[in-house]
Amino acid sequence: MADQHSPHKSVSPSAGHEQGQGTERVRDVIRDGFTIMVGAASWAFEQGDRMVDSWLQQGRESREQGRRRFDDIADRTRRARDDIGRRVQDSVRSASSSMPLATRDQVVQLERQVAELTRQIEALRGQGGSGSSRPMPPPSVDRPV
């Protein structure tokens, strides 16, 4: 059974030591490579976080600038509307103060006078065929206009 070992697999004591050192080197290389990969991934994530934070900050600033612009436009629009409203009211006041306006009672009185005058005219037309030249009575005026 001792014949089953091949001559290439025989390990001398110094070869076992060299093989242990080689294994240790491979482990070190793998460990160093893994550490470098983890470091690179960590750096990449940090850079990604920085970029995202930068984009978010820019987006917030843009959103805030847009909100400020909108508020400014809305404020200017309100002020312009109020200014136009004041100008229209001032114009109406100015026009109404320089133009005499009749009260409701005065309008009612004028309507009565018009109705009375209409009746008198119709009465005169009816008398026109009789040939009498009677003067027309003056209209009744209750209130001067």
C-alpha positions as CSV (number, residue, x, y, z in Angstrom):
1,M,0.0,0.0,0.0
2,A,2.9,2.2,0.3
3,D,3.2,1.8,-3.4
4,Q,0.1,3.8,-4.0
5,H,1.8,7.2,-3.3
6,S,3.2,8.8,-6.4
7,P,6.7,10.2,-6.2
8,H,5.5,13.7,-7.0
9,K,3.3,13.8,-3.9
10,S,6.0,13.2,-1.5
11,V,6.6,16.2,0.6
12,S,9.8,17.0,2.3
13,P,9.7,19.0,5.5
14,S,11.1,22.1,3.8
15,A,8.6,21.8,0.9
16,G,5.7,21.7,3.5
17,H,7.0,25.0,4.9
18,E,7.2,26.6,1.4
19,Q,3.8,25.4,0.6
20,G,2.4,26.9,3.8
21,Q,4.1,30.2,2.9
22,G,2.6,30.1,-0.6
23,T,-0.9,29.5,0.8
24,E,-0.3,32.4,3.2
25,R,0.7,34.6,0.3
26,V,-2.4,33.7,-1.7
27,R,-4.5,34.4,1.4
28,D,-2.8,37.8,1.8
29,V,-3.3,38.7,-1.9
30,I,-7.0,37.6,-1.7
31,R,-7.4,39.6,1.6
32,D,-5.7,42.7,0.1
33,G,-7.8,42.4,-3.1
34,F,-11.0,42.1,-1.1
35,T,-10.0,45.1,1.1
36,I,-9.2,47.1,-2.0
37,M,-12.6,46.1,-3.5
38,V,-14.5,47.0,-0.3
39,G,-12.6,50.3,-0.1
40,A,-13.4,51.1,-3.8
41,A,-17.1,50.2,-3.3
42,S,-17.2,52.4,-0.2
43,W,-15.6,55.3,-2.0
44,A,-18.0,54.9,-4.9
45,F,-21.0,54.9,-2.6
46,E,-19.6,58.0,-0.8
47,Q,-19.2,59.7,-4.2
48,G,-22.7,58.7,-5.2
49,D,-24.1,60.0,-1.9
50,R,-22.3,63.3,-2.5
51,M,-23.7,63.6,-6.0
52,V,-27.2,62.8,-4.9
53,D,-26.9,65.3,-2.0
54,S,-25.6,67.9,-4.5
55,W,-28.5,67.3,-6.9
56,L,-31.0,67.4,-4.1
57,Q,-29.6,70.7,-2.9
58,Q,-29.7,72.1,-6.4
59,G,-33.3,70.9,-6.7
60,R,-34.3,72.4,-3.4
61,E,-32.7,75.7,-4.4
62,S,-34.4,75.6,-7.7
63,R,-37.8,74.7,-6.1
64,E,-37.3,77.5,-3.6
65,Q,-36.4,80.0,-6.3
66,G,-39.4,79.0,-8.3
67,R,-41.6,79.3,-5.2
68,R,-40.1,82.8,-4.5
69,R,-40.7,83.8,-8.1
70,F,-44.3,82.6,-8.0
71,D,-45.0,84.4,-4.7
72,D,-43.4,87.6,-6.1
73,I,-45.6,87.4,-9.3
74,A,-48.7,86.7,-7.2
75,D,-47.9,89.6,-4.9
76,R,-47.3,92.0,-7.8
77,T,-50.6,90.8,-9.4
78,R,-52.5,91.5,-6.2
79,R,-51.0,94.9,-5.9
80,A,-51.8,95.8,-9.5
81,R,-55.4,94.5,-9.1
82,D,-55.8,96.6,-5.9
83,D,-54.3,99.7,-7.7
84,I,-56.6,99.3,-10.7
85,G,-59.6,98.9,-8.3
86,R,-58.7,102.1,-6.5
87,R,-58.3,104.0,-9.8
88,V,-61.7,102.8,-11.0
89,Q,-63.3,103.8,-7.8
90,D,-61.6,107.2,-7.8
91,S,-62.8,107.7,-11.4
92,V,-66.4,106.8,-10.6
93,R,-66.4,109.1,-7.5
94,S,-64.9,111.9,-9.6
95,A,-67.4,111.4,-12.4
96,S,-70.4,111.1,-10.0
97,S,-69.4,114.2,-8.0
98,S,-69.3,116.3,-11.1
99,M,-72.5,114.9,-12.7
100,P,-75.8,115.6,-11.0
101,L,-77.7,112.3,-10.4
102,A,-81.5,112.2,-9.7
103,T,-82.7,110.5,-6.6
104,R,-85.4,107.8,-6.8
105,D,-88.0,110.2,-5.6
106,Q,-87.1,112.7,-8.3
107,V,-87.4,110.1,-11.0
108,V,-90.8,109.1,-9.7
109,Q,-91.9,112.8,-9.7
110,L,-90.6,113.2,-13.3
111,E,-92.6,110.1,-14.4
112,R,-95.8,111.6,-12.9
113,Q,-95.2,114.9,-14.7
114,V,-94.6,113.0,-18.0
115,A,-97.9,111.1,-17.5
116,E,-99.8,114.3,-16.7
117,L,-98.4,116.1,-19.8
118,T,-99.3,113.1,-22.0
119,R,-102.9,113.2,-20.7
120,Q,-103.1,117.0,-21.4
121,I,-101.7,116.5,-24.9
122,E,-104.2,113.8,-25.7
123,A,-107.0,116.0,-24.3
124,L,-105.9,118.8,-26.6
125,R,-105.9,116.6,-29.6
126,G,-109.4,115.5,-28.8
127,Q,-110.5,119.2,-28.6
128,G,-108.7,120.1,-31.9
129,G,-111.8,119.1,-34.0
130,S,-114.1,121.5,-32.1
131,G,-112.3,124.6,-33.1
132,S,-111.9,126.1,-29.7
133,S,-108.7,127.8,-29.0
134,R,-108.5,127.5,-25.3
135,P,-105.1,127.9,-23.9
136,M,-103.5,124.8,-22.3
137,P,-103.2,124.9,-18.5
138,P,-99.7,124.8,-17.2
139,P,-98.4,121.4,-16.0
140,S,-98.5,120.8,-12.3
141,V,-95.1,120.9,-10.9
142,D,-94.7,119.6,-7.4
143,R,-91.0,119.8,-7.2
144,P,-88.4,121.5,-9.3
145,V,-85.8,119.3,-10.9
